Amino acid sequence: MPKVLISDKLSPAAVEIFRARGLETDFKPGLSAEELLDIVADYDGLAIRSATKVTKEVLAKAKNLKVVGRAGIGVDNVDTAAATSAGVVVMNTPFGNAITTAEHAIAMMFALARQIPAADRSTQDGKWEKSKFMGVELTGKRLGLIGCGNIGAIVAERARGLKMRVAAYDPYLSDDRAAQLGVTKVELDELFAEADIITLHTPLTDATRNIIDAGAIQKMKAGVRIINCARGGLVDEVALRGALETGHVAGAAFDVFVEEPAKENVLFGAPNFIATPHLGASTTEAQEKVALQVAEQMSDYLLTGAVTNAVNMPSVTAEEAPLLKPYMKLAENLGAFTGQVIGSAIKSVAIEFEGQAAEINPAPVVAAALSGLLKPTLASVNMVSAPVEAQARGIAVTTIKHDRPCDYQTMLRVTVETGERTRSMAGTLFAGTLPRLVDVQGIAIEAEFGDHMLYVRNYDKPGFIGSLGSALGDAGVNIATFHLGRREEGGEAVALVEVDSAVGEDLLAKVKALPNVARVDALKF
């Protein structure tokens, strides 16, 4: 039977589930890195929380390891790329902590508004400084949410119950979903200017890193309060310290920090600053829930091959995997293409199945398309969480199967509608397994998906190909493949160029400035 190691503190119920399912289980929390390296080769499954670091070295030693299960949402302590290369499935429990994290943010808001930690210390020190701790009411205050997904929506619901006025900035929040939640959609600068309290509920990506920096703080009203129970790195800690010192920011409450464990931090000791040691998920109920979930998921995979809540492979049954895997890859690529060029909030997504594709199970393929579509903004999204994230943002998802004749033996089409435009991409499978793009906005084109690609919308005029090639050559960027399509002679056209390295902003600007170029995007697959 498979053998599982639990190397972090999990609920005893998790051990009971593993053993009841027939898996040999060792419970050894607190292993050092060296001790883990010594024994990990003996195990098929590794159940962890945040303390165990699953590094390349660990994975290299873990010759029998098939699955890593993280009881919680974050997999920052797992080298997912190395795990994928080693054929190890990485699972998490993305929704078990939502309520408890939202409640912690609300608790921090109360503590900040009434200076509860400082007042408690003062009183227990024998002082009675009643006039010193003048608080503010939450009723009627404007709460600004940066991120209104699963956790942000729960915070909004609780805040509205406190009679707060809630505004939200989230590129994927639709008007309908905002209305359903009773929140006002705003742009980021408007949120900064109007919010009395700002709370962050977004993943840490290149787009959100230091989303609150010195410039953003200057745009905020004097006396604003800031709460971060999401991820360290969303706020420039040095800039915030300065604003707390001057009083422009009246207070801040953080559960997360750029470096953890945070034994030292520039914010410690700042006026009206409250800190907790990453307690967002630390409730009895949440820990029990995620422990049970990870034990069930890992047992299912090791015993039946079923994959649930995987961050590095599709969640499908073992029987479906060989057939569905190439379709899911094609759908993810079509979604990723659209997600990288869409540029505004998504209202609806339609995934169409034609030819042989109309006969397959669409659910994992739709999930793969949504994962690709949302990943440019939500870095941690996966095939399991993508449908929930889409629902949380009010994105209408439609699955359509056609029995009409198809130009290809099998074909998928992803159509995304925003408030401004509609974009449509279609693809097929060559030789049954190789994803190919065959249609971009009604323009026929046949192109494989490369790691790095340049997408150019242009007008079909003489000299374009030469000028584009020269621009790339002058920048030292090698062209791997070059694909063209056009509506009509001299009309709107598309160029898809696979290149050997990423294209920087300077080169993008030079390509955009070429004659007859309408737009250019750097794509990554």
Backbone torsions as a table, in degrees:
resi	resn	phi	psi	omega
1	MET	NA	153.7	177.7
2	PRO	-60.9	154.0	-177.9
3	LYS	-121.2	132.8	-175.2
4	VAL	-120.3	138.7	172.9
5	LEU	-110.8	127.6	171.1
6	ILE	-103.1	110.0	-172.2
7	SER	-104.3	-0.6	175.2
8	ASP	-127.0	169.3	-179.6
9	LYS	-71.5	112.9	175.0
10	LEU	-123.0	161.1	176.7
11	SER	-57.6	140.2	175.8
12	PRO	-55.4	-23.4	179.5
13	ALA	-63.2	-29.7	178.3
14	ALA	-65.9	-42.2	177.2
15	VAL	-60.9	-42.9	-179.6
16	GLU	-62.0	-39.3	179.8
17	ILE	-65.5	-47.4	178.9
18	PHE	-55.9	-48.9	-176.1
19	ARG	-69.1	-35.8	177.9
20	ALA	-66.1	-29.4	178.4
21	ARG	-83.4	-1.6	175.5
22	GLY	95.4	11.4	-179.8
23	LEU	-92.6	133.2	173.8
24	GLU	-69.4	127.7	-170.0
25	THR	-131.7	130.1	173.8
26	ASP	-113.5	128.1	-179.9
27	PHE	-106.1	104.9	-174.7
28	LYS	-135.1	67.7	178.9
29	PRO	-68.6	151.5	175.0
30	GLY	85.9	15.4	178.0
31	LEU	-64.8	140.9	171.9
32	SER	-75.3	167.0	179.2
33	ALA	-59.9	-39.5	-179.8
34	GLU	-68.3	-40.8	179.2
35	GLU	-65.0	-38.9	177.2
36	LEU	-63.4	-43.8	178.6
37	LEU	-59.7	-34.2	-177.0
38	ASP	-69.8	-30.3	-171.2
39	ILE	-117.0	-11.4	-170.4
40	VAL	-63.7	-24.9	-179.2
41	ALA	-63.9	-17.4	-177.4
42	ASP	-82.0	-5.3	-167.8
43	TYR	-118.0	147.5	175.0
44	ASP	-91.0	-27.2	-178.8
45	GLY	-134.7	145.9	178.9
46	LEU	-129.7	115.1	179.0
47	ALA	-101.3	127.5	-173.1
48	ILE	-137.5	167.8	163.0
49	ARG	-114.6	-126.2	-176.0
50	SER	-99.9	-14.2	-173.8
51	ALA	-75.6	-43.1	-178.3
52	THR	-71.5	131.2	177.7
53	LYS	-102.2	113.8	179.5
54	VAL	-94.4	90.7	-173.8
55	THR	-94.6	176.2	174.9
56	LYS	-58.5	-38.3	-179.3
57	GLU	-64.8	-41.8	178.2
58	VAL	-63.5	-45.9	-178.2
59	LEU	-65.9	-33.9	177.7
60	ALA	-65.3	-33.7	178.3
61	LYS	-78.6	-26.4	-171.4
62	ALA	-84.0	71.4	-173.9
63	LYS	-65.6	-26.6	-178.3
64	ASN	-101.6	-2.3	-173.1
65	LEU	-68.6	131.8	-179.7
66	LYS	-115.6	-26.3	-175.9
67	VAL	-151.7	138.3	170.1
68	VAL	-112.7	125.9	179.3
69	GLY	-113.2	119.9	-179.9
70	ARG	-101.2	116.3	176.7
71	ALA	-77.9	87.6	-175.4
72	GLY	146.5	178.8	-175.4
73	ILE	-87.5	-40.0	-172.8
74	GLY	-77.6	136.9	175.2
75	VAL	-120.8	30.5	179.6
76	ASP	-62.9	-25.1	-179.0
77	ASN	-89.4	10.2	176.9
78	VAL	-120.3	128.9	174.4
79	ASP	-79.1	89.1	-172.6
80	THR	-64.8	-37.6	179.2
81	ALA	-63.0	-43.4	178.4
82	ALA	-66.3	-38.0	178.4
83	ALA	-63.2	-41.7	179.0
84	THR	-63.1	-44.9	178.5
85	SER	-60.8	-33.3	-179.8
86	ALA	-84.8	-0.8	-179.2
87	GLY	76.2	24.1	-179.5
88	VAL	-101.1	124.9	177.6
89	VAL	-75.9	135.4	175.3
90	VAL	-112.0	119.5	-179.8
91	MET	-113.9	152.4	170.0
92	ASN	-135.9	-176.7	176.5
93	THR	-124.0	83.4	-164.9
94	PRO	-70.4	-15.8	-172.9
95	PHE	-119.8	0.8	-177.4
96	GLY	-70.2	-21.2	-174.6
97	ASN	-104.2	4.4	-170.4
98	ALA	-62.1	-50.1	-175.7
99	ILE	-66.3	-45.3	-176.0
100	THR	-67.2	-34.4	176.4
101	THR	-68.4	-41.2	177.5
102	ALA	-62.6	-42.4	179.4
103	GLU	-64.4	-35.5	178.3
104	HIS	-64.8	-39.2	177.5
105	ALA	-62.5	-41.4	177.7
106	ILE	-64.9	-40.6	178.6
107	ALA	-62.8	-41.3	178.1
108	MET	-63.7	-35.7	178.6
109	MET	-63.2	-45.4	176.7
110	PHE	-62.4	-46.5	-178.4
111	ALA	-60.4	-37.8	-178.6
112	LEU	-72.3	-43.5	-177.0
113	ALA	-64.5	-31.8	-176.1
114	ARG	-112.5	8.6	177.1
115	GLN	52.0	42.8	-172.1
116	ILE	-63.3	-45.5	-179.1
117	PRO	-60.7	-44.4	-179.0
118	ALA	-67.7	-38.8	179.0
119	ALA	-66.5	-36.4	177.7
120	ASP	-64.6	-46.1	180.0
121	ARG	-61.7	-44.1	-178.7
122	SER	-61.6	-45.0	-177.2
123	THR	-67.0	-42.6	-179.1
124	GLN	-72.4	-16.9	173.3
125	ASP	-82.3	4.5	177.3
126	GLY	89.4	8.7	178.0
127	LYS	-93.0	162.2	176.0
128	TRP	-136.8	73.0	-170.7
129	GLU	-96.8	61.1	-174.4
130	LYS	-58.4	-41.3	-176.5
131	SER	-74.9	-18.3	-177.2
132	LYS	-73.0	-32.6	-171.5
133	PHE	-104.5	66.4	176.5
134	MET	-81.9	117.5	-176.6
135	GLY	-97.9	-171.5	175.8
136	VAL	-130.2	150.7	175.8
137	GLU	-79.9	148.6	173.9
138	LEU	-85.8	-29.4	179.8
139	THR	-55.7	128.2	177.7
140	GLY	83.9	-10.9	179.7
141	LYS	-73.5	154.0	178.6
142	ARG	-94.7	115.3	179.0
143	LEU	-95.7	127.0	177.3
144	GLY	-105.5	119.2	177.6
145	LEU	-96.8	124.1	169.0
146	ILE	-99.6	99.7	-172.2
147	GLY	102.5	121.3	-178.4
148	CYS	-133.6	50.1	174.6
149	GLY	-86.6	-139.9	-174.7
150	ASN	-61.7	-51.9	-178.5
151	ILE	-72.2	-44.3	179.8
152	GLY	-58.4	-37.9	179.1
153	ALA	-65.5	-37.1	177.8
154	ILE	-67.0	-42.0	176.6
155	VAL	-60.5	-42.8	179.7
156	ALA	-60.1	-43.5	179.8
157	GLU	-61.7	-45.4	179.4
158	ARG	-66.0	-40.3	-178.3
159	ALA	-66.0	-39.0	177.8
160	ARG	-64.9	-32.5	174.5
161	GLY	-65.2	-23.7	176.3
162	LEU	-89.1	8.6	179.6
163	LYS	65.8	31.7	173.6
164	MET	-88.5	156.2	174.3
165	ARG	-96.6	120.2	-169.2
166	VAL	-109.7	127.7	172.7
167	ALA	-118.8	150.1	-175.9
168	ALA	-138.0	137.7	169.4
169	TYR	-111.1	118.9	177.6
170	ASP	-159.7	115.9	-177.1
171	PRO	-58.1	-22.2	-176.5
172	TYR	-103.5	5.4	179.5
173	LEU	-82.2	119.2	-179.4
174	SER	-82.3	163.4	177.5
175	ASP	-61.8	-41.1	-178.7
176	ASP	-65.0	-42.2	179.9
177	ARG	-68.2	-39.0	177.3
178	ALA	-61.0	-42.7	178.3
179	ALA	-64.5	-39.6	178.7
180	GLN	-62.2	-38.7	-179.9
181	LEU	-80.8	-14.2	-177.5
182	GLY	75.9	30.1	179.6
183	VAL	-115.4	157.5	178.1
184	THR	-98.9	123.5	175.6
185	LYS	-74.3	131.2	179.3
186	VAL	-138.1	161.5	170.3
187	GLU	-79.8	163.8	-172.7
188	LEU	-62.7	-43.1	-178.9
189	ASP	-64.0	-35.7	177.6
190	GLU	-67.1	-39.3	176.8
191	LEU	-61.8	-45.8	179.2
192	PHE	-58.8	-40.8	-173.5
193	ALA	-74.2	-28.5	-169.3
194	GLU	-110.5	-19.9	-172.6
195	ALA	-75.1	137.3	170.8
196	ASP	-82.8	-34.1	178.6
197	ILE	-133.8	135.0	178.3
198	ILE	-119.3	131.1	177.3
199	THR	-129.6	137.7	-173.4
200	LEU	-101.8	133.7	178.6
201	HIS	-144.7	58.9	-177.7
202	THR	-135.5	151.6	175.7
203	PRO	-69.5	163.4	176.2
204	LEU	-89.7	112.1	177.4
205	THR	-131.2	177.2	175.6
206	ASP	-60.3	-31.6	-178.3
207	ALA	-76.9	-27.0	-175.9
208	THR	-104.9	-7.7	179.4
209	ARG	-60.2	127.7	-176.9
210	ASN	53.6	39.8	176.8
211	ILE	-61.7	-27.3	168.9
212	ILE	-108.2	103.2	177.8
213	ASP	-120.5	-168.7	-177.5
214	ALA	-60.1	-40.7	179.3
215	GLY	-64.0	-41.9	179.2
216	ALA	-64.5	-41.3	-179.1
217	ILE	-62.4	-36.6	178.9
218	GLN	-65.7	-25.7	178.6
219	LYS	-79.6	-13.4	-177.1
220	MET	-81.4	153.7	177.3
221	LYS	-69.5	148.9	177.8
222	ALA	-62.0	136.0	179.7
223	GLY	91.1	9.5	178.4
224	VAL	-66.5	153.4	174.8
225	ARG	-121.4	140.1	-172.3
226	ILE	-124.2	133.7	-179.4
227	ILE	-125.7	133.2	177.0
228	ASN	-133.3	105.0	173.8
229	CYS	-116.6	20.7	-174.9
230	ALA	-101.3	-77.1	-177.5
231	ARG	-147.2	139.2	170.3
232	GLY	-63.8	144.8	-179.2
233	GLY	101.2	-11.3	176.2
234	LEU	-74.8	-23.6	-177.8
235	VAL	-122.0	135.4	173.5
236	ASP	-71.1	106.5	-173.2
237	GLU	-66.2	-36.3	179.6
238	VAL	-66.9	-43.9	179.6
239	ALA	-63.6	-39.1	179.6
240	LEU	-66.3	-40.0	178.5
241	ARG	-57.5	-44.5	179.5
242	GLY	-62.2	-40.3	-179.5
243	ALA	-70.3	-31.4	174.6
244	LEU	-69.0	-37.4	180.0
245	GLU	-65.0	-40.5	-178.5
246	THR	-80.4	-17.3	-178.1
247	GLY	90.0	-2.6	176.7
248	HIS	-59.3	-41.1	169.7
249	VAL	-97.6	118.8	-174.4
250	ALA	-72.4	-23.1	179.7
251	GLY	-179.1	161.0	178.4
252	ALA	-147.2	147.7	178.6
253	ALA	-134.5	119.2	-174.9
254	PHE	-122.7	136.9	172.3
255	ASP	-107.8	-9.5	-174.8
256	VAL	-135.4	152.1	-174.8
257	PHE	-141.6	160.9	-179.1
258	VAL	-58.6	-44.4	178.3
259	GLU	-116.3	125.6	178.2
260	GLU	-130.5	146.6	-2.6
261	PRO	-65.3	139.4	-175.1
262	ALA	-89.7	81.6	176.7
263	LYS	-75.8	-27.9	174.4
264	GLU	-137.1	146.3	178.8
265	ASN	-161.3	146.5	-178.0
266	VAL	-61.6	-23.0	-178.6
267	LEU	-82.6	-20.1	-177.9
268	PHE	-62.9	130.8	-179.9
269	GLY	87.4	-2.9	178.7
270	ALA	-69.9	153.2	179.6
271	PRO	-60.2	133.8	175.0
272	ASN	54.5	42.3	176.5
273	PHE	-112.6	131.7	179.3
274	ILE	-116.4	134.3	-179.6
275	ALA	-130.1	140.1	170.3
276	THR	-130.2	153.2	-172.3
277	PRO	-86.9	66.0	177.6
278	HIS	53.9	60.3	-175.8
279	LEU	-98.5	4.7	-174.1
280	GLY	-51.4	-38.8	-177.9
281	ALA	-99.4	5.7	-170.8
282	SER	-91.9	73.9	167.8
283	THR	-127.9	154.8	179.8
284	THR	-57.2	-43.7	-176.8
285	GLU	-65.2	-44.5	-177.6
286	ALA	-66.4	-43.3	-178.9
287	GLN	-65.5	-37.3	176.3
288	GLU	-64.0	-44.5	-176.6
289	LYS	-62.2	-49.9	-176.7
290	VAL	-69.9	-31.4	178.0
291	ALA	-66.0	-43.9	178.3
292	LEU	-64.8	-41.8	-178.7
293	GLN	-63.4	-46.0	-176.3
294	VAL	-67.9	-35.1	178.5
295	ALA	-65.4	-42.6	178.9
296	GLU	-66.0	-43.7	-178.6
297	GLN	-63.2	-45.6	-179.0
298	MET	-66.9	-39.2	178.6
299	SER	-62.6	-44.9	179.4
300	ASP	-59.0	-42.7	-177.9
301	TYR	-68.3	-47.0	-176.4
302	LEU	-68.3	-27.5	-176.6
303	LEU	-97.2	-31.6	-174.3
304	THR	-124.6	-14.1	-176.2
305	GLY	87.3	0.2	178.5
306	ALA	-71.3	139.8	-178.2
307	VAL	-118.8	123.2	-179.9
308	THR	-129.0	137.6	177.7
309	ASN	54.0	41.8	177.0
310	ALA	-85.9	139.3	179.2
311	VAL	-96.8	-8.3	-177.1
312	ASN	-130.4	13.9	172.6
313	MET	-162.5	160.6	-177.3
314	PRO	-63.9	147.1	176.3
315	SER	-92.4	95.4	-178.9
316	VAL	-142.9	165.3	176.3
317	THR	-74.2	161.0	-178.6
318	ALA	-62.0	-33.4	-178.9
319	GLU	-71.1	-35.7	-176.7
320	GLU	-80.6	-24.3	-168.4
321	ALA	-53.6	-48.6	-176.3
322	PRO	-60.2	-37.4	-178.9
323	LEU	-76.9	-42.8	-171.5
324	LEU	-82.4	-24.1	-173.1
325	LYS	-54.5	-49.1	-179.8
326	PRO	-66.1	-33.2	176.9
327	TYR	-66.3	-39.1	179.4
328	MET	-66.8	-37.6	177.6
329	LYS	-65.2	-43.0	177.9
330	LEU	-61.8	-45.5	-179.4
331	ALA	-63.8	-41.4	179.1
332	GLU	-62.7	-41.6	179.8
333	ASN	-66.2	-41.5	178.0
334	LEU	-63.0	-42.6	177.4
335	GLY	-64.8	-42.4	-179.3
336	ALA	-63.4	-40.2	177.0
337	PHE	-57.7	-51.7	-177.7
338	THR	-65.1	-41.3	-178.4
339	GLY	-63.2	-27.9	-179.1
340	GLN	-84.0	-12.0	-177.8
341	VAL	-120.3	-4.3	-170.7
342	ILE	-70.0	-47.7	170.4
343	GLY	76.4	1.2	178.4
344	SER	-155.6	173.0	-175.1
345	ALA	-61.6	138.3	-176.5
346	ILE	-91.4	131.8	176.6
347	LYS	-95.5	-41.6	-176.9
348	SER	-152.8	155.6	177.1
349	VAL	-134.0	132.3	175.0
350	ALA	-120.7	128.4	176.5
351	ILE	-113.6	118.1	-176.1
352	GLU	-108.0	140.7	-178.2
353	PHE	-118.7	124.6	-179.6
354	GLU	-129.7	156.4	-179.4
355	GLY	64.3	-139.0	-179.3
356	GLN	-61.4	-27.1	-179.9
357	ALA	-62.1	-26.0	-178.9
358	ALA	-69.1	-11.1	-177.3
359	GLU	-98.1	-6.4	-176.1
360	ILE	-91.6	166.8	174.2
361	ASN	-69.5	116.4	-172.4
362	PRO	-79.6	-21.9	-169.2
363	ALA	-55.9	-52.2	-179.8
364	PRO	-67.0	-28.1	178.4
365	VAL	-70.0	-42.5	176.7
366	VAL	-62.5	-43.4	178.8
367	ALA	-61.4	-38.8	178.4
368	ALA	-65.2	-40.9	178.4
369	ALA	-63.4	-43.2	178.9
370	LEU	-65.9	-37.5	177.8
371	SER	-61.4	-46.6	177.6
372	GLY	-63.1	-38.4	-177.8
373	LEU	-67.0	-40.7	-174.5
374	LEU	-89.0	-20.1	-172.5
375	LYS	-60.7	-33.2	178.2
376	PRO	-57.3	-26.7	178.6
377	THR	-105.4	-37.1	-178.5
378	LEU	-108.8	88.5	-170.7
379	ALA	-60.1	-32.5	-174.8
380	SER	-86.6	0.0	-177.0
381	VAL	-66.4	144.3	175.2
382	ASN	-135.2	-176.8	-174.5
383	MET	-62.8	-29.4	-180.0
384	VAL	-79.3	-44.3	-176.5
385	SER	-79.2	-21.4	-174.9
386	ALA	-58.7	-46.5	178.7
387	PRO	-61.9	-36.1	179.0
388	VAL	-69.4	-41.6	177.8
389	GLU	-63.4	-38.8	177.7
390	ALA	-64.3	-43.6	178.6
391	GLN	-63.0	-41.7	-179.4
392	ALA	-62.3	-26.4	-179.5
393	ARG	-97.7	7.5	176.9
394	GLY	71.9	22.8	179.0
395	ILE	-81.8	119.3	178.1
396	ALA	-76.9	126.4	-177.7
397	VAL	-114.6	124.5	-178.3
398	THR	-121.0	134.1	175.1
399	THR	-110.3	126.7	-177.0
400	ILE	-125.9	128.5	173.8
401	LYS	-111.9	129.6	-179.0
402	HIS	-108.1	139.6	172.6
403	ASP	-107.8	13.2	178.9
404	ARG	-77.1	161.8	176.1
405	PRO	-60.4	145.4	-175.8
406	CYS	-124.3	142.3	179.1
407	ASP	-64.7	-22.7	180.0
408	TYR	-120.6	160.7	179.1
409	GLN	-60.4	-35.1	176.8
410	THR	-148.2	146.0	-177.4
411	MET	-156.8	144.1	171.8
412	LEU	-119.3	144.9	174.9
413	ARG	-132.2	132.6	176.5
414	VAL	-115.0	121.0	-179.9
415	THR	-120.1	124.1	-176.8
416	VAL	-117.3	129.3	178.6
417	GLU	-112.5	131.7	172.0
418	THR	-115.0	-177.7	176.5
419	GLY	-70.5	-12.2	-175.2
420	GLU	-109.1	-34.8	-173.8
421	ARG	-158.7	172.5	175.4
422	THR	-122.2	133.5	177.2
423	ARG	-121.8	141.4	-177.0
424	SER	-137.0	133.1	177.6
425	MET	-131.6	141.7	178.0
426	ALA	-131.4	151.0	179.9
427	GLY	-149.7	166.6	179.4
428	THR	-137.4	-179.0	176.8
429	LEU	-115.6	119.5	173.1
430	PHE	-85.2	138.0	-179.8
431	ALA	56.7	23.8	176.0
432	GLY	80.6	-12.8	-174.2
433	THR	-136.7	-13.7	-170.6
434	LEU	-100.7	111.8	-178.5
435	PRO	-64.8	136.0	176.7
436	ARG	-137.6	138.9	173.0
437	LEU	-83.5	132.7	-177.9
438	VAL	-126.5	-8.1	-178.1
439	ASP	-155.9	129.4	174.8
440	VAL	-127.3	110.2	178.2
441	GLN	53.8	41.1	178.3
442	GLY	81.2	2.5	177.3
443	ILE	-100.8	121.0	-179.1
444	ALA	-70.8	131.9	178.9
445	ILE	-158.5	142.9	177.1
446	GLU	-117.7	117.6	-176.1
447	ALA	-151.1	140.3	171.1
448	GLU	-79.7	163.8	177.5
449	PHE	-94.3	116.1	177.7
450	GLY	-96.7	167.4	177.9
451	ASP	-59.1	-44.9	179.4
452	HIS	-126.5	128.3	-178.2
453	MET	-137.6	154.4	174.4
454	LEU	-113.4	124.4	179.6
455	TYR	-108.0	117.9	-175.9
456	VAL	-122.5	127.0	169.7
457	ARG	-100.9	124.2	-174.3
458	ASN	-144.5	179.9	173.8
459	TYR	-107.2	138.7	-172.5
460	ASP	-74.2	85.5	-179.0
461	LYS	-126.2	149.7	179.4
462	PRO	-59.6	141.8	175.5
463	GLY	95.4	-10.9	-176.0
464	PHE	-63.9	-47.8	-176.0
465	ILE	-61.2	-41.6	179.8
466	GLY	-64.4	-43.5	-178.4
467	SER	-67.9	-36.5	177.7
468	LEU	-67.4	-44.7	178.8
469	GLY	-61.7	-39.6	179.4
470	SER	-65.6	-40.4	179.8
471	ALA	-62.5	-41.7	179.0
472	LEU	-69.9	-42.0	179.7
473	GLY	-63.3	-42.1	179.2
474	ASP	-62.2	-28.7	-179.6
475	ALA	-88.8	0.8	179.5
476	GLY	75.6	22.7	179.8
477	VAL	-100.2	119.9	-176.5
478	ASN	-86.1	136.8	178.5
479	ILE	-89.6	126.5	177.3
480	ALA	-90.7	-49.5	176.4
481	THR	-141.1	157.1	-177.4
482	PHE	-140.1	122.0	-176.8
483	HIS	-127.5	137.3	-177.0
484	LEU	-126.7	150.1	172.5
485	GLY	-153.6	153.5	180.0
486	ARG	-150.0	156.3	177.0
487	ARG	-75.4	-45.5	-177.4
488	GLU	-158.6	164.1	179.6
489	GLU	-58.5	125.0	179.1
490	GLY	80.9	-2.9	-175.7
491	GLY	-98.5	-157.0	-177.9
492	GLU	-65.4	139.0	-176.3
493	ALA	-141.0	166.9	-179.6
494	VAL	-131.6	138.6	170.8
495	ALA	-125.2	130.7	174.8
496	LEU	-120.2	115.7	-174.2
497	VAL	-117.6	118.0	172.9
498	GLU	-84.8	128.3	-178.6
499	VAL	-121.7	161.6	-173.9
500	ASP	-84.3	-8.4	-178.9
501	SER	-149.2	163.0	-179.3
502	ALA	-64.4	147.4	180.0
503	VAL	-100.6	124.8	-177.5
504	GLY	-82.0	171.5	-176.4
505	GLU	-63.7	-37.0	-179.4
506	ASP	-62.2	-43.6	-180.0
507	LEU	-68.7	-38.5	176.6
508	LEU	-57.9	-42.7	-179.9
509	ALA	-63.8	-39.4	179.2
510	LYS	-66.0	-39.9	178.4
511	VAL	-66.8	-41.9	179.6
512	LYS	-60.7	-31.1	-177.6
513	ALA	-81.1	-6.2	-179.6
514	LEU	-66.5	150.6	177.5
515	PRO	-58.6	139.0	174.1
516	ASN	72.1	12.3	176.1
517	VAL	-95.1	125.5	-179.8
518	ALA	-92.0	-39.6	177.3
519	ARG	-159.5	159.4	177.8
520	VAL	-146.6	138.9	178.7
521	ASP	-135.3	141.5	171.0
522	ALA	-90.9	126.2	-177.8
523	LEU	-113.5	149.3	176.9
524	LYS	-134.4	132.5	-179.4
525	PHE	-125.7	NA	NA
